[in-house]
Amino acid sequence: MLKQIYKIAFCVIVFGAFTFNAHAADNQCMPIGGTGLGDAMNETHFVAAMSGTFTGAHAQVTNRKPTETGLILDIEHYFISDKGGFLKTKDKATLTAVPGKDQVYMIEITYNVIEALGAYTGYKGTFNSFGLMKLGEGKVIVRYTGELCK
């Protein structure tokens, strides 16, 4: 009887380990991060050279709402990597005017992944960036960081 209990306990432990490993594989996460240097092509379109996880990006401002301290922007981004990956995001950017600096804003963006292809197929989630934007010149510099998971 004791032998049967040991066998059952052994089977439960082994099966549990395989189940845990299979579940862990389903929840793979990938840290992302780097910098972006953006330039305006016109009032609503930006392109960026990037370092880190992504090598380039395109952004389109789809809505602009003035606030007491700056602006709220709705933006769609398209990110690419040199590993054959592509992400599309829908985002909110908060621009806060820097006192004493004309047309200079602190910018914070939350990116929400809505499509992932290539090396990023199956990954979802959000990530964030912060930096500065010279609105009158169409120049942006940001640092982005976060994690995407399957």
Summary of the structure (lengths in Angstrom):
residues: 150
radius of gyration: 21.9
end to end distance: 43.6
largest distance: 82.5
contacts: 424
relative contact order: 0.18
helix: 17%
strand: 61%
